[in-house]
Amino acid sequence: VTISKMAASVELRLDHLPSDPILQILSFLDFRDLLHCSLVNKRLNELTGHNPLWKSLCSQYWLLMDERGDSALSCQSVFQQYYLDWGRYIQHYAVLKKAWDHLKTFLSQRCPRMIASLKDGAKDEELDSIETQIGFKLPDDYRCSYRLHNGQKLVVPGLMGSMTLSNHYRSEDLLDVETAAGGFQQRKGMRRCLPLTFCFHTGLSQYLALEAIEGRHLSDIFYHCPDQVAQDPSAIDMFITGTSFSDWFTTYVNNVVTGEYPIIRDQIFRYVHDQQCVATTGDISVSVSTSFLPELSSVHPPHFFFTYKIRIEMSSRALPEAACQLDSRYWKITNANGNVEEVRGPGVVGEYPVMIPGRVHEYASCTTFSTTSEYMEGHYTFHRLANKEEVFNVVIPRFHMVCPPFRKSVVRTGSTNDRSWINNDDDDDDDDGDDHGDLRGVNLGGGGGQCPRHV
């Protein structure tokens, strides 16, 4: 009873508590909560202005590593200055600024022409004017990125990747917002869509949906794909490349800076290489990278076009007498329905490469199929240069090609909510067991060349 009375007589006051535990608690609060706490009383007003608290928030939201941007300003003042300028984009700024910084640092020595092509950021007033011009709001993550860099000059190579195959060439520029607004779509089937990228050679663009309409979701990013058998020109299918600008851009940047997309002669090539997709036979290793080409593909009828790049390398530690020459190839191709096709032929793309210690030979070929995925595997047959009678096979690792997510045209499906993701829908596959027909004579867009298959 005595202890109880003593406890009741002690008044617990905030002023009596030591600062360190209060500051520790405050360090878990966001900037809005800190500002609210500062209004409670004089003691909290003093503690919530503690410099290390705002230093941490400046680092988290504005990527500022120094204690203060200006020696005359507290970290809280620095935070407030940035908030006045960038507060609208506070949920996107750090992610997009970090992506841009990583991309520019990575490309500065590897692709200096791309860095030189980047435009300075647009102002909020300019973005507001574009919204008035097109009559629609731009997503905040798009606006944030374009305040950092307003796309690039229309040059080659494009920042958003290149592809070369036979006579077919593609290089996509990231459009500045003014050029994008000029291509804003109001035609049926593509209404309320803003182009993000453009390729001079193919006319290819990726689009950003500014409204949930015609089967699209708000902020979807996609390649449009006309239904090739529909009489209605508004029957547009979509290959989905992102569900928001941030998702789309940061995923691309990550693929570039991690080396997932190789850089060849000052250009970014959008080949994807599975690190496990390597096979070694004796002194020779074979690895494979793949890339989907939306401009040569269609959802209806199902026709999915992939190019693959193969690297054949002989170890530099191999003995000179291990030198050999490729004679022929064998492919086993299995589609999503389990149907198997076998292909045999001389050489690769008309060549019979000689492999000596340390030599690397690379070539690109292509395939098309009518199911949403397939995988290929096989072997090359070589003979030794020192003894033509010594013939042996070199394994080609199994590699998978999966069509990206797509959504079917609402004109064909009759549903504005159809999502038709490829992993769940093979209903349109019309496979007769021979969906790897010859591609000779197929027009490949810009060059109108020919692309032999599995060579």
C-alpha positions, -999 to +999 in steps of 0.1 A: +000+000+000+029+023+009+047+016-024+014+022-043+010+056-027+045+066-035+042+056-071+009+075-074+026+106-060+054+106-086+044+126-117+060+112-148+069+143-169+085+143-204+109+170-192+123+146-167+132+119-192+167+118-206+171+128-242+188+097-256+159+072-252+135+098-267+158+104-296+160+067-302+122+065-303+120+095-326+145+079-350+118+054-360+094+081-371+089+094-406+093+131-414+055+138-411+054+122-376+084+142-366+067+174-376+036+164-357+056+157-326+073+191-328+039+207-321+033+188-289+054+208-265+087+228-262+108+197-253+097+177-283+101+207-305+137+209-295+144+171-299+126+167-332+150+192-347+180+170-338+204+171-368+211+133-370+173+126-373+171+148-404+204+137-418+190+102-419+158+114-437+179+135-462+197+103-470+166+082-473+145+105-494+170+128-512+201+106-513+221+133-496+250+117-478+266+149-463+253+162-430+241+194-446+240+206-482+249+241-471+270+247-440+247+275-430+216+252-430+206+225-406+197+191-420+160+199-413+163+230-434+180+211-462+152+185-461+126+213-463+143+229-493+143+197-512+107+191-502+096+224-515+110+214-549+105+177-550+078+170-524+052+159-549+076+130-559+089+120-525+077+084-529+095+081-563+125+104-562+151+082-544+143+052-565+145+070-598+174+093-589+194+062-578+185+044-611+196+074-632+228+078-613+237+041-616+229+041-653+250+072-660+279+060-640+279+026-657+276+040-692+299+070-689+330+049-700+311+022-720+286+043-740+296+080-739+275+088-769+244+078-749+253+100-720+259+129-743+224+124-758+206+128-724+185+160-721+184+181-689+153+177-667+120+194-676+104+219-652+071+212-634+056+241-654+066+224-687+051+191-676+019+209-665+017+224-700+020+190-716-008+177-694-029+206-706-020+199-742-030+162-742-058+166-717-046+139-692-025+137-661+010+122-663+018+097-636+040+111-608+068+086-613+069+095-650+070+132-641+097+127-615+120+108-640+114+135-666+123+162-641+156+144-637+162+138-674+138+148-702+145+117-723+172+119-749+180+135-783+167+114-812+200+096-820+213+062-826+221+042-805+191+046-783+192+045-746+165+018-743+184-010-762+193-023-796+189-055-816+207-067-847+196-098-867+204-104-903+191-073-921+169-064-892+181-036-869+163-019-840+175+008-816+150+025-792+153+061-780+138+073-748+115+101-760+115+136-745+081+146-732+074+171-760+080+146-787+060+120-768+031+144-765+031+148-803+026+111-806-002+109-780-028+084-793-065+091-796-073+065-823-096+037-814-077+007-799-049+029-787-067+058-770-050+076-741-016+061-748+016+081-747+047+068-765+078+063-743+103+050-768+107+051-806+129+033-832+136+051-865+142+018-883+111-001-874+086+025-861+085+005-829+074+022-797+066+013-762+035+030-748+023+042-714-015+039-707-028+071-691-062+057-685-077+023-678-095+018-711-098-007-739-086-035-717-055-017-704-048-009-668-036+026-658+002+029-661+005-003-682+036-001-705+034-022-736+042-028-772+011-027-793+004-056-816-023-054-842-045-085-846-033-097-880-065-115-890-090-090-877-109-067-901-113-041-874-080-020-872-088-012-835-082-049-826-049-042-808-032-068-786-004-058-761+029-073-750+033-060-715+067-047-705+059-029-672+030-021-648+043+014-639+070+037-652+091+031-621+088-007-625+097-005-662+126+019-659+143+005-628+140-031-642+157-020-674+184-001-656+191-031-634+195-054-664+220-029-679+242-022-648+243-059-637+256-069-672+224-089-679+222-069-712+256-070-729+272-038-744+286-043-778+303-015-798+288+013-777+252-002-778+231-020-752+217-053-766+187-067-749+198-103-749+190-122-717+216-148-705+208-174-679+240-179-659+232-216-657+228-219-695+263-231-702+276-265-712+312-276-713+324-306-734+361-312-729+379-279-738+348-262-754+321-243-737+288-232-753+265-206-738+232-191-750+214-157-747+179-150-760+158-120-769+121-116-778+113-094-808+078-079-804+079-062-838+080-095-855+055-113-833+017-114-830-008-127-804-034-135-830-025-156-848+000-168-823+034-162-837+063-155-813+096-145-826+129-150-807+165-145-816+193-163-798+230-156-796+254-185-791+289-182-779+314-211-785+347-208-767+378-231-765+397-228-733+430-210-736+445-239-715+437-264-743+466-281-761+474-270-796+465-305-809+429-299-796+422-275-825+391-285-843+364-274-869+326-274-866+310-296-892+272-297-884+245-290-859+216-309-843+186-293-826+158-308-805+130-283-801+101-289-777+071-265-776+047-258-748+024-286-760+052-312-757+056-316-794+092-322-805+109-313-838+145-323-848+167-302-871+200-312-886+222-293-910+257-284-920+277-256-902+261-226-884+247-196-904+267-209-934+300-210-915+323-238-903+343-221-875+377-234-866+383-235-828+419-231-815+429-225-778+415-192-766+393-187-797+357-174-793+331-177-820+296-160-817+267-160-840+230-152-839+200-170-853+163-170-847+132-191-842+094-187-843+067-207-826+030-207-821+029-218-784+038-194-757+071-211-749+096-236-762+130-249-753+159-259-775+189-282-769+213-302-791+249-305-801+275-295-826+297-321-844+334-313-847+365-330-862+401-325-851+423-306-875+452-329-869+430-360-875+398-356-895+388-391-885+385-380-849+349-367-847+331-357-815+300-339-803+298-307-782+267-302-761+245-272-766+227-265-732+190-264-730+176-229-732+141-217-727+122-190-746+090-177-730+068-150-745+064-120-723+030-113-707+004-102-732-032-091-731-057-097-759-077-071-777-111-064-762-125-062-797-118-100-800-125-110-764-155-087-758-142-081-722-127-049-709-111-068-680-094-096-700-058-100-688-048-132-707-014-136-691+006-160-712+015-184-683-022-191-679-036-191-714-026-212-744-062-214-758-052-197-790-023-221-797-030-238-830-002-263-831+000-289-858+033-303-847+053-282-871+053-247-858+090-242-867+083-236-904+110-221-926+114-183-921+132-177-954+115-148-971+100-133-940+101-095-941+122-084-911+109-048-909+135-021-916+159-042-938+134-065-955+160-093-952+158-130-948+162-150-916+170-187-918+159-207-888+180-228-864+212-222-882 
